[in-house]
């Protein structure tokens, strides 16, 4: 696959099988809808190396569209992924027919995040203890691919500011749940991918402290078809090339 070639559905599926989410395809069934990142074949999020991600960008930058790549992974590899998709009603239509995606309206975010922390995380910790392994990758390697393959859980929060809205008690609870996912999720195959309207790492200083829990951040801008671009950060400094959007592509 050339670094200027638009990924095919097979490329996207093959990447997802290796815990890599190719970033840039609007819809793998409609390649004409590609909105692009500078080097599409080299643009991916490796979940094994970057467990959680904060996507920053102004309104209309394409953050919600970028999240559709994670939804695509669940549709193409349902044996490997399940998704909790916390978003507006308007953005639920894309994934409503994907069985492995649970769409959650923003007003129910607190309840769903509580379920993830109080049920999904302890259940996964038990799975690791029962298998006598220390992390999800080890557990996956001990199982044959099939119906019983351990699935990664992708928690997509589309609009962190809106999720944290409401009264202070609710805001504190949501912040606590997100922090638990961030701290415990990596070894349990649970990945938090959230969007925020802060469009630079510097602006995150004015947000809730939970934002600083994210080790990896990406600033994303979508100006017009074919000219979207993303710049990755680790904390507030440029990330090493291995985490860049233009990282080495697939074999």
C-alpha positions in Angstrom: 0.0 0.0 0.0 1.6 3.3 -1.2 1.8 6.1 1.3 -0.4 8.2 -1.0 -3.0 5.5 -1.6 -6.4 5.6 -0.1 -6.8 2.6 2.2 -9.3 -0.1 1.0 -11.8 -1.7 3.4 -9.4 -4.7 3.4 -6.5 -2.4 4.5 -8.7 -1.0 7.3 -9.8 -4.4 8.4 -6.2 -5.8 8.4 -5.0 -2.9 10.5 -7.8 -3.3 13.0 -6.9 -7.0 13.4 -3.5 -5.7 14.6 -4.9 -3.2 17.0 -4.3 -0.3 14.6 -7.1 2.1 13.8 -6.4 3.7 10.4 -7.4 7.4 10.6 -8.9 9.3 7.7 -11.5 7.1 6.1 -15.0 8.6 6.3 -16.7 5.4 5.3 -14.8 2.2 4.2 -17.7 1.3 1.9 -17.5 4.6 0.1 -13.9 5.5 -0.8 -15.0 8.7 -2.6 -15.9 10.0 0.9 -12.2 10.0 1.9 -11.4 13.4 3.6 -7.8 12.6 4.0 -4.9 13.1 6.3 -1.6 14.2 4.7 -0.3 10.6 4.3 -3.3 8.3 4.6 -1.6 4.9 4.4 0.7 5.9 7.3 -2.0 7.4 9.5 -3.1 5.1 12.3 -3.6 4.9 16.1 -1.8 1.9 17.5 -3.8 0.9 20.6 -1.0 -1.2 22.0 1.4 1.8 22.1 -1.0 4.7 22.6 -3.8 3.4 24.9 -5.8 6.6 25.3 -6.2 9.6 23.0 -7.5 13.1 23.3 -8.5 14.6 19.9 -8.4 18.4 20.0 -9.9 20.8 17.4 -12.3 23.6 16.8 -15.9 23.1 16.0 -16.1 21.7 12.4 -12.5 20.5 12.4 -13.7 16.9 11.8 -13.3 15.4 15.3 -16.5 13.4 15.2 -15.7 12.2 11.7 -12.3 11.0 12.9 -14.1 8.9 15.6 -15.9 7.0 12.9 -12.7 5.1 12.2 -13.1 3.4 15.6 -16.7 2.6 14.8 -15.6 1.1 11.5 -13.2 -1.2 13.3 -16.0 -2.6 15.4 -18.1 -3.1 12.2 -15.3 -4.8 10.3 -13.8 -6.8 13.2 -16.7 -7.5 15.6 -14.8 -10.4 17.2 -12.1 -8.0 18.4 -13.9 -4.8 19.4 -16.9 -3.4 21.3 -17.6 0.3 21.5 -19.3 2.6 23.9 -20.1 5.7 21.8 -21.1 8.7 23.9 -22.3 11.4 21.5 -25.2 13.6 20.3 -28.3 12.1 18.7 -27.2 13.5 15.4 -24.0 11.5 15.3 -25.6 8.1 16.2 -26.9 7.3 12.8 -23.6 6.2 11.3 -23.2 3.3 13.8 -26.8 2.3 14.7 -26.5 -0.8 12.5 -23.2 -2.0 14.0 -24.1 -4.6 16.6 -20.8 -4.1 18.6 -21.5 -0.4 19.1 -23.6 0.9 22.0 -24.7 4.4 21.3 -25.2 6.5 24.4 -26.7 10.0 24.4 -24.7 12.7 26.3 -27.3 13.0 29.0 -26.7 9.3 29.9 -22.9 9.6 29.9 -22.6 9.4 33.7 -24.6 6.3 34.0 -22.8 4.5 31.2 -19.3 5.5 32.4 -20.3 4.2 35.9 -21.2 0.8 34.3 -17.8 0.7 32.6 -15.9 1.4 35.8 -18.0 -0.7 38.2 -18.7 -3.7 35.9 -16.5 -3.9 32.9 -13.2 -3.1 34.5 -13.6 -5.5 37.5 -14.8 -8.2 35.1 -11.7 -7.8 32.9 -9.5 -7.8 36.0 -11.0 -11.2 36.9 -10.4 -12.5 33.4 -6.7 -11.6 33.8 -6.5 -13.3 37.2 -8.2 -16.4 36.0 -5.8 -16.7 33.1 -2.8 -15.9 35.3 -1.6 -13.1 33.0 -0.9 -9.4 33.7 -2.4 -7.6 30.7 -4.9 -7.8 27.9 -2.3 -8.5 25.1 -1.1 -11.5 27.0 -4.6 -12.7 27.4 -5.3 -12.3 23.7 -2.2 -14.2 22.8 -3.4 -17.2 24.9 -6.7 -17.5 23.0 -7.5 -18.6 19.5 -9.3 -16.1 17.3 -13.0 -16.8 17.4 -16.2 -16.1 19.3 -14.4 -16.2 22.6 -11.5 -13.9 21.6 -11.1 -11.2 24.3 -12.4 -7.9 22.8 -10.9 -4.5 23.3 -13.4 -2.0 24.6 -13.3 1.4 23.0 -14.9 4.2 25.0 -15.5 7.1 22.6 -16.5 10.4 24.3 -17.5 12.9 21.6 -17.5 16.2 23.3 -15.7 16.2 26.7 -17.0 19.6 27.6 -20.6 18.5 27.1 -20.1 15.3 29.0 -18.7 17.2 31.9 -21.6 19.6 31.9 -24.4 19.8 34.4 -24.2 20.2 38.1 -20.9 20.0 40.1 -21.8 16.6 41.6 -22.4 15.0 38.2 -19.2 16.6 36.8 -17.1 15.2 39.7 -18.6 11.7 39.1 -17.9 11.8 35.4 -14.3 13.1 36.0 -13.8 10.2 38.5 -15.0 7.6 36.1 -12.8 8.9 33.3 -9.8 8.9 35.6 -10.4 5.3 36.5 -10.6 4.3 32.9 -7.4 6.1 32.1 -5.5 4.6 35.1 -6.7 1.0 34.8 -7.7 0.7 31.2 -4.4 0.1 29.5 -3.7 -3.3 30.9 -7.4 -4.3 30.6 -7.9 -3.6 26.9 -10.1 -0.6 27.6 -9.2 2.6 25.6 -10.6 6.1 26.1 -10.7 8.2 23.0 -12.3 11.7 23.6 -12.7 14.9 21.7 -12.4 18.5 23.0 -12.8 21.9 21.4 -9.5 23.0 22.9 -7.4 23.2 19.7 -3.9 23.4 21.2 -2.3 21.7 24.2 -1.8 25.1 25.8 -5.5 25.6 26.0 -5.9 22.4 28.0 -4.4 24.3 31.0 -7.8 25.9 31.4 -9.7 22.7 31.4 -10.4 20.1 34.1 -7.4 18.4 35.6 -8.5 15.1 34.1 -7.3 16.3 30.7 -3.7 16.1 32.0 -4.2 12.4 32.6 -4.1 11.9 28.9 -0.5 10.9 27.9 -1.1 11.4 24.2 -2.9 14.1 22.4 -3.6 14.9 18.8 -4.5 18.3 17.3 -6.7 17.8 14.3 -7.8 20.3 11.6 -10.0 19.7 8.6 -10.0 22.6 6.2 -11.5 21.0 3.1 -11.5 17.7 1.3 -8.1 16.2 1.0 -6.3 18.7 3.2 -7.0 17.5 6.7 -3.9 17.2 8.9 -3.1 16.0 12.4 -0.2 16.7 14.7 0.5 14.4 17.7 1.7 15.5 21.1 2.9 13.7 24.1 2.0 15.9 27.0 2.8 19.4 25.7 5.8 18.5 23.7 6.0 16.9 20.2 5.8 13.2 20.4 8.5 10.9 19.2 8.1 9.8 15.5 6.8 6.4 16.5 3.6 8.0 17.7 3.2 10.4 14.8 0.4 10.3 12.4 3.1 9.8 9.7 4.5 6.8 11.5 5.6 3.7 9.5 2.8 2.2 7.6 1.5 -1.4 7.3 3.6 -4.1 5.7 
